[in-house]
Structures are given as C-alpha cells and as structure tokens.
Amino acid sequence: MLTSPLCGPRPLSIFSSLNFYTSRGLFQYATIPSRHTFFTFRQLHQHASFVPPTPFQRSPSNRYATNTTATRVVHNPHVNPPASTLPAPLVLPTRTPDQGTFSYYYSLGRAYLTFYKTGLKAIYSNFQNSRKITAALPQGTTVSQAVSQGLLTRSDFQVVRRNRHDIARIPIFALVFCIFGEFTPLVVIFVSGVVPRTCRIPKQVVGAREKAERRRSESFRSGLVTSPPPSASSPAKAAVVPGKGYDNEIAELGREEILHIGRSLGLFSTWWDKLGLGPPVGLVKGRAKKRLEYLDQDDFLIRKNGGVEAMEMEEVRFALEERGLDVLGKNDVQLRGLLRSWLRELGRGPVTRLLLMRPSIWAKEK
C-alpha cells in the first residue's frame, strides 16, 4: 500500500495513486534542473536516439532495429493487441543551434517524464480492458479454458497476460519514481526487469534483446548435449488443442537441457551463472512448464486469428523473443519466416526439440 507524499498518510491503491500523480502533473516534475541534472540528462540522452511517430500509433516498420525490409500489414485486431500494450514512442527534442544548454536539457527531461506518464496511463487503460475481457467470460471460466473453448482472440489473450506482467511491476516502479523523480530514467535503465513493459525506453528494449541473445549463444556454445530427436513414429504435437500439459516432455530432459531451456527463455536470473551455481532444477522445470503451456496457447491463437502474415512486425519480434529465438540483425522477411518455421515444426515432435536446437538444424532433422 502506497502513501501520498503530497497529502500525508492517506492510503492509495495502485491505480488510485496513478490517477493521483497523473492528475496533478507530477510526472512532469522537472522544474529547474541543477548543474548535476545537466550531466545526468547528457548521459541519459546517449541511451536513446529514437524519434518515432505519435504515441500509440503503430508503425509497420521496425521500431528498434535498423536492419529491416519494409512490409505493409493491414492491422488485424484479432491477432494484434492494442498498441497500448507496447512501449509508447519516445519523442526527444532536437537541439537547435541557438538553444541554450539549460533550455535543451530541461526539455529533454520533460520528454522522458512525459514518456513515463504515457506508459503508466497505458497500463491503466490495459487494466480496464483486461477487466472487461475477463468479466465477459462465463462464470468460473479461466483464461486458459477460454482459449481452448475459442472464447478469446489472441489480442484479448495478450492484453490479459501483458496486463498481469505490468501490474506486478507497478509498486516497485512507482516507489523508484517517487524517490528519484527526474532521475528515474538513469536508474531504471540498468534494471529493466522491474520496469513495466510500456515504460521501457528503446535502449532498454534493445539492450535486453542483446543480453538475452548473448546468453543464449553462450549456452549453445557450452557443449550442450541433447537427447536424440524424436523419430517419425513419435507422437506429433496437436495443433488444435491448446494448453496441453508438458510434464512428460520436461521430465525426460536432463539437468543441462533444462538449464539451457531456462537460459534461452530467460526463466532464471543471470546471477546464478555468475555465482557458479545452478538454480534449483525443480524451479526451472516449473517455470518451463508454464512457459510452454502459454506458448502452446499463443501458437494456437496465431494460427486461428490470421497467422504470421497478419501480425505486425513488433508482434512478430515479441513472439520470437518469447520462444527463445534471436531477432537482432534480421530483416522483416527473415523474422516472419522464422516464426512460420516454428509453427510448421511443431507438428513434427515435442516443442522441447525446437528449444534445444538452432533453427538452422530444424529442417535438417528428418
């Protein structure tokens, strides 16, 4: 439970506090920066050089990478969730030759604070949409059951899931913001895990991808020995029944295979590796099971609601990241082809097979 720093000990819920701060313009708190603030914003400006379109306007091209091939996609509201579930565009001011240092860094600070304000408003909007979606389900029906029964689109499913992810990070992020004020961007850029997805600046998004792909590459290079690929007689994964259990598939994997899947999907902290200790295998197995069940549902809904071609590019990248697949350095055509390959290969055996091999090996295994 939070308290208002402006109104004393009055208790505030997560979203009542959000309304309190936004309604009073606290997120534009950057009154008169000190000389130290100038240095801070100079550092901060190095972490983003992104000037996209207006807030919540989707862009058909890559928002964060430069190696792209333009692809025009008509928005499909069934497979693509609202733009409010993604980070809002960060519009930074351009310094003119006659603009003073004070004026420029003051406007730069306000741009970052406006970005966070927009991101927090998006969380509240997603929270309201998520409540409407779940309230419309038959009484006693879970989200997983609703997917299996065809009651939700992928858009609805992702709104509910991403809302849960962001809501869980609101308390810590709000505390950091109340403490550091205009210094918040400089602090949270190094701890992306505590930042709601809608409040991550472009540098955080790219940095998280680079870190994840580097960790995944190191895990593959460590000499991972996988179990033999399933034979043609092995039961194929059902493509029409989402949310099946994965206990048997996970139980058949060895310790190193489980840890590789955990690293590839980002299921445990890098500190376990830095300390030379492996996380509890039981913990990783439980998280892997939940992730695979989620991916099973998402795969089902992608097929059902228009397929890969109907997905906007940022959704394609997001889907590939969740499946432990690299996205940096690939153009739009390659990214769509990679996600199509994932969906196609699911019918050839257990999904764990795809997580234990590089995509270049998938087609070679018959």
HELIX and SHEET records of a PDB file:
HELIX    1   1 ILE A   14  SER A   23  1                                  10    
HELIX    2   2 LEU A   26  GLN A   28  5                                   3    
HELIX    3   3 ARG A   35  HIS A   45  1                                  11    
HELIX    4   4 ALA A   83  THR A   85  5                                   3    
HELIX    5   5 THR A  101  ALA A  135  1                                  35    
HELIX    6   6 VAL A  143  SER A  148  1                                   6    
HELIX    7   7 ARG A  154  ILE A  167  1                                  14    
HELIX    8   8 ILE A  170  PHE A  180  1                                  11    
HELIX    9   9 GLY A  181  PHE A  183  5                                   3    
HELIX   10  10 THR A  184  VAL A  188  1                                   5    
HELIX   11  11 SER A  192  VAL A  194  5                                   3    
HELIX   12  12 ARG A  197  CYS A  199  5                                   3    
HELIX   13  13 PRO A  202  ARG A  221  1                                  20    
HELIX   14  14 ASP A  247  ALA A  251  1                                   5    
HELIX   15  15 ARG A  255  LEU A  265  1                                  11    
HELIX   16  16 TRP A  271  LYS A  274  1                                   4    
HELIX   17  17 VAL A  281  LYS A  304  1                                  24    
HELIX   18  18 VAL A  308  ALA A  310  5                                   3    
HELIX   19  19 MET A  313  GLU A  322  1                                  10    
HELIX   20  20 ASP A  332  GLU A  345  1                                  14    
HELIX   21  21 LEU A  346  ARG A  348  5                                   3    
HELIX   22  22 VAL A  351  LEU A  355  1                                   5    
HELIX   23  23 PRO A  359  TRP A  362  1                                   4    
SHEET    1   A 2 LEU A   2  THR A   3  0                                        
SHEET    2   A 2 PRO A  11  LEU A  12 -1                                        
END                                                                             
